[in-house]
């Protein structure tokens, strides 16, 4: 890029003298004289800072099993992972019993006295049904030496039905076990406060274990600081992504952990995702404060049969453990009462240069306002020097939207192209090996940005573009302050610092000092934005690559003034081809990265193409269907499903809307059954006492009032009140996970005395023994979901 520095056409400009003659206008705020070498050095510095910022949010090296006893060792914790992730252990299964027994035995071995809370939990299910489960939580207390309050460390020990749950949530379970060991090891000082280790059941089904602890366990009635540990993938940093409200004091505590990785933006992003964790039932109660942490990269294994010990990155486990142990020690020794109440406010926090920077959220609007003022001041000063005008700056602002939108469209188009080439990607948030694709998206975004810049600067000039770009950042800072306040810092601070650097550059002499001041401003933007972009990719996946692409553009807008000296002055003769060179290099890099990504990430037996299939048998009609959630079914799934049909009415456990469906042979399977134990009528009200049983080994048993039938006034299931209506259709429905073999004890109070139609659906896992099912070849896998391999049998009974 610097090969043409000596070309005579702009030799005068190249040495900087032309721009600084007292007679000519000082074009040197965003357009310091052309100094390709200086600019290249500045860009290398920024690239290094970006790399350091990203390295700073990576997990630490795992410590071996021989690590000192008072430390957290991923090597030791991984032994638990291997045991827990040995087999699928969905709630209510014998395998879940074995995992629970292992947890109890391990805690007992540490001198603790774990108990099993046997209860019924109630919560909204994944499809909006009234979710319930028979749960068995493991609870162990390490009593404090002179307790000022209670800390709850929580993880769930159940897995989703097709997954081994080594990461989700073998990671959290093993983290808790290794923390319990470290805190009880010989010579360990007893913490001041009580520490409760809570291993919940039925998180995957309905968060019912956590709900049962909160609603029924004596320790769940005490004010507590709750720390939840999760995994939504197999690798990456353990990100603290969710807090209770009024988090300022807890963020202070979290900032003292060895590797704090979190941003107040994550809280906002998490609200946009539909995931829930055990933390949710706690958040609903004011007596709890807390933090929720998960590692989220490697999401292709999430809930899939590949969530096995072998896929776990032990650095992620070490990250979980280092922070969990540090939090247990710090909170365990603190004067807890102030931390058991929400702080006066939330904190804004984010990783910056190895620290977790934090300040009160009350400063969000003042900082956003300051950024707008600083940009206005810069425009005013630059205008006085004849470097820009208000219309030109406004044009720069409008033009800055072009790469922002183009990058978002391009990132989504790239993903659409990848899905078109590999349809199985359509079922994933991220491919199994996403790194090259991520570089591809960043390079593509860079190409768009540089192409846009090379074209726009000739028409508008660098200063209006730079001030317009900063104005866009500042306006977004205000918009975010209104809509997602935890994320406003991402744009408001780069705008503020960039504008101040611009003002500094207007006055700095000599030219090198201008570059230094502009680089310092861009450095702040880089250190703020680069780690967040790196976290965006795993959080939202390539399927939502637009988010990372857009923030890459925003970082680029803040850095562009440093790029400018690479280019010829706007008045110099045009060298279109050279002006296009940086963009062309970035485009070639993008194509190369994407191609390498496709080669590296092909389907194989270790990473098979994910497919989704279920089987639904209607005993009323004696017909059966194959059903898939794949919207455009791939080759393997197409053998079974050919049409689209809505099945939610017949099988209320299935999602709403059109599903891929095909005819299947009816299997000889018995339907669930409701027996009337008693039936009493009093006036217009009828009380039906039922025993609902499944005739086969099932994971869940569900029952629904007929569509349009609004007559269930109240329902009691296994002793708990559970009146629930499926909101989309205003239909009564309960899904009970892990039902007892002797069936469910159900009391329904009905309005009206006419016969009542009850739709019963039960569900088991595994399609292997069904007529017409052929096992998958090794390169075809099972998509990680709550409904993969579901076998549902339904019947209607009139009572
Ligand atoms: Zn989980």
Boltz pocket constraint, residues with backbone or C-beta under 6 A from the ligand:
constraints:
  - pocket:
      binder: B
      contacts: [[A, 156], [A, 168], [A, 169], [A, 203], [A, 230], [A, 231]]
      max_distance: 6.0
